[in-house]
Amino acid sequence: QRKLQHDATYSPAQRKLRYSPAQRKLEYIRQKSASAQKIANEQFCNRSTTTSTASTPNQADINLPVEIRESLKHAIKCDQKSMQVEGKVDAFCLPVCLICDRVIIGCETVHKLDKKVVLNAKTKFSVESYNSFYDMELNAELIKQYEVAGLEGLLLSPRATRTTNASTGDVHFSTCGNCYNSMKDKGSDKPPRHAIANGFAIGQVPTRILKNEDITEEMCALLAPVRPYAYLFAYSAGAHKSIRGHYSFFEMDLTHTGSVMNYFLKIGTNPMVYVVLNGRMTPKQKELVRQRAELDTAKMMELLEWFVTESGHPAYANVTPPSECPQPVVMEDEENANNTDKEMDPEVEHTFAGASYHFASNHDPNVETGVYETNQQFVASMLDRTMPTLLVSGGEYANLKELKLENVTPLQFPFGQGGPKQPRRTRISYLECYKLYSRLSLKQFMRADFLLVLNHMHGRLLSFNKAMIKCKSQNCGTTLAEKISTLDINDLNSAMMMIQTGQDPKGTAAEYIKTIKASCEPIGHSAEAAKKNRRRHFALCDYFGESSLFVTTTPCDECSFRVKVFVNAGEEQTLPSLGDLDDEDHIRQCYFDFEVRKRDRTLYPGACSLVYQHLMQIVTECLIGWNTKTKTGRVGVLGKPLAWSRTDEEQARKTLHAHWQIWLEWFNACREALFSDNEEERKRARDTFIEYVDSVICASYPDFTVAHVCEVSDEKETTQILRTQPVNELFDECKDKNILRKARHKDHCLAINGEVLNCKECGKAYSPKQCMEMALAHWRQNSTNPSIEERQQQGRSGHKNEEEEEEGEKPEPATKTYIRRENKDQKVNNLTKELEERGGFDQLLMLLTGGAGCGKSTSVETAQEFAHKFCMAVAIAFNDYTFYFTSTTGSSAAIFGGSTIHGAAHLNRSRLDDKMRQVWREDVKILIIDEISFFK
């Protein structure tokens, strides 16, 4: 059939020529290329010669369609429904593949694999077949870690989601798409290439020996039996600052650093692991860093004992159990006035605020030598096929081929199994191994130090694979490719020796060395990659015109519950209960959960990266509407995309975010029509554009219920109406657009104070923050004490009065609105009288003074917390001005998020508007002035 299709592309005269198959293929490619080029030229000419008069009929039909509801449904389904535990609203679990132990994220399909299918293919996953292939006996503890109930004797992931059909009783397990499709091949006894049974039985250190949370960077460095790096752990801190780490890896020669662990264990120190205390630090901070560097001797010794005697790790086979725990070298200066700070804020200063990890810059590949020091080493490695796997220099102990990742990072491979160089029944490349490690559900593969090494290995191998050999033009009728075919390895070694000694070699070998060129395009931060991506972006601008939208997405992973779910992949995680905010036990529980999330984000940045990839997939495919397989777009929340480009970067707070440039269908036509000479056309384009902006750029508020008191005043009394309704029914966006403009101004926003919502009845302005506080206050009150209306409703429905039943009276319908008539002055008087009875004063004037650390800041925080609870109890809106913190200096005011006193009093303004006066007349209840001694 292919031959008939091939012959059909030629005329009868051409077919009579009886071209050879190679000639026919070349002619077919030439004709297809010419046809494609002709179509492209016609499209370019049509696009270039399009005039305004020709496009006028189409301008009336310009439409920018969007699809928000269905896109959001699809996004929520991919984000939450796939992780939500069946039958539980507040429980989530990240799906894990049964066969390969990889997490399933984003829009990837979670397939359900029947238990019977797994049992029918048990020869692929059995422990016996694994031991038979590797001619060994797997560690019993390792086998137990990959044991699934009902599937004993098979190497499968126990973290896979298990579901049971209620009607048939069939059991299914979550499986990724690659493994699910590979299971359809019933004729092969080999496992899928990513399967645990395909040499990826890695396991983790037993929790009885060491928990993942107790692993430190210094411990990882000291435990490595083969150390190709020098490790430098530098810590910096100071007054009012948390302790931060800066971890560096420096290349070492294996001649000096390999296989000498016994010696280091004997002397108890390690000259390759250094801990440095930098700059000014408080004495307590120095003590904390020393304690962190000293490690836990008991845990370290127990872990070393387990590695040597129980793990079966090949690198520890000839290591004698140590008698003392090895320690890193701590480097610091003697305490003096220049490097020691006084303790000011212990709560902040005694915490570790994460760390940054990096290699020395000379490890990065370049376009001349690739990942090697010289061009000659690069050429030799290509001929010997010694692909770079780690950042090391070769030595007598081990060369690049022999060095194993599992020996350098034993805590990631505690049983010595699963390394990239391990032989496998189903072949898999090094690059695929690296990708697999970054998606495993095991926590140790989410640690920053290992991911740094893995990322460099991945980038360097890609650079090596992208290396190019430039075959120059013919020289005397012979091409370089033909010369290379006659090249001898001895000639090449001789030429490289001459180049290294400063001589100028001649001949084919020298010419070949000069034609080798590396490619750094796979290294994302390299100049070559930036140049290539910049060229691609300009090509999009040249083809589609200027981008339609510039969009920024910033998923916040700080203390995120989603990160906690990803860290504990395969384990059910429950949202914190919504208890009473006044309950101390509930507050402690929430604070503990908050600290756990904060710790997970710091310890496992790999989970944050997976969360980011998960969300970017959802944004790309569900919200924007781009099909990554067909490279086509559908109508999404922004319109129908034609193309897009994305730049990922890290913020200062260690959170990833993306900048998008998106090209939308009909958007450029609408934009051009805004400047048309035809007035009607401009108006239609303007209306279309306004409609598009209103449908896409909008603020939505959750359907939470708030309790708002509307005050309707007349000459005699004030009527207060308590309205309990959802936010979108009770409030509306302010009609005055100048308020919205001022809210975006860096100075005028202080006067607006975020109050862009107005009550539909009384017109009083509120900010979204105030609405949230009112909603929380209403929820708290109803969760602990049922409202009057609810109690009345319960009484009417469950306990009817017998007299009402006899008389046949119908109960009044329940309502959430009641009218309370009370004179405003009388309400204030009653409240003032009650406070006076409790010992309150008309106005409190207090001078709070004392030395450093005596508790002034704590007293202010306590007073602020009390004021907030008091306002919530009496239904008074609490905003940034209610407890107004000011100071004579900007630095001290920033501690509580306040402002300077001269700025708060508007001393730098020539005139005040009503809004500024209203803040001081109505909003400010308590005024705090810090650093009052600076006043004259």
Secondary structure as UniProt FT lines:
FT   HELIX           2..7
FT   TURN            8..9
FT   HELIX           12..16
FT   HELIX           21..48
FT   HELIX           52..59
FT   TURN            60..61
FT   HELIX           69..76
FT   HELIX           77..81
FT   TURN            82..83
FT   TURN            86..87
FT   STRAND          91..92
FT   TURN            98..100
FT   STRAND          102..103
FT   TURN            106..107
FT   STRAND          111..114
FT   HELIX           115..120
FT   HELIX           122..125
FT   HELIX           127..134
FT   HELIX           140..145
FT   TURN            149..150
FT   TURN            152..153
FT   TURN            158..159
FT   STRAND          162..164
FT   TURN            166..168
FT   STRAND          171..175
FT   HELIX           177..182
FT   TURN            183..184
FT   TURN            186..187
FT   TURN            193..194
FT   TURN            196..199
FT   TURN            207..209
FT   HELIX           212..214
FT   HELIX           217..223
FT   STRAND          229..236
FT   TURN            239..240
FT   STRAND          243..251
FT   HELIX           254..257
FT   TURN            258..259
FT   HELIX           261..267
FT   STRAND          269..278
FT   HELIX           283..294
FT   HELIX           297..309
FT   HELIX           314..316
FT   TURN            317..318
FT   STRAND          327..331
FT   TURN            337..339
FT   HELIX           346..349
FT   STRAND          352..359
FT   HELIX           361..363
FT   TURN            367..369
FT   HELIX           375..384
FT   TURN            400..402
FT   HELIX           405..408
FT   TURN            410..412
FT   TURN            414..415
FT   TURN            420..421
FT   HELIX           430..439
FT   HELIX           443..446
FT   HELIX           448..465
FT   STRAND          468..469
FT   TURN            476..477
FT   HELIX           480..485
FT   HELIX           489..500
FT   TURN            501..502
FT   HELIX           508..515
FT   STRAND          516..517
FT   TURN            521..522
FT   TURN            524..525
FT   HELIX           527..544
FT   STRAND          549..553
FT   TURN            558..559
FT   HELIX           561..567
FT   TURN            568..570
FT   STRAND          573..574
FT   TURN            581..582
FT   HELIX           584..603
FT   HELIX           605..618
FT   HELIX           619..624
FT   STRAND          626..627
FT   TURN            628..631
FT   STRAND          632..633
FT   STRAND          641..650
FT   TURN            652..653
FT   STRAND          656..664
FT   TURN            665..666
FT   HELIX           667..673
FT   TURN            674..675
FT   HELIX           679..696
FT   STRAND          705..713
FT   STRAND          718..726
FT   HELIX           727..730
FT   STRAND          731..733
FT   HELIX           737..743
FT   TURN            746..748
FT   HELIX           749..752
FT   TURN            753..754
FT   STRAND          757..759
FT   TURN            760..762
FT   STRAND          765..766
FT   HELIX           768..784
FT   HELIX           788..798
FT   HELIX           802..807
FT   STRAND          817..821
FT   HELIX           824..837
FT   TURN            838..839
FT   TURN            852..853
FT   HELIX           856..873
FT   TURN            874..875
FT   TURN            880..882
FT   STRAND          883..887
FT   HELIX           890..895
FT   TURN            896..897
FT   STRAND          899..900
FT   HELIX           901..904
FT   TURN            905..908
FT   HELIX           914..918
FT   HELIX           919..923
FT   STRAND          926..930
FT   HELIX           932..934
//
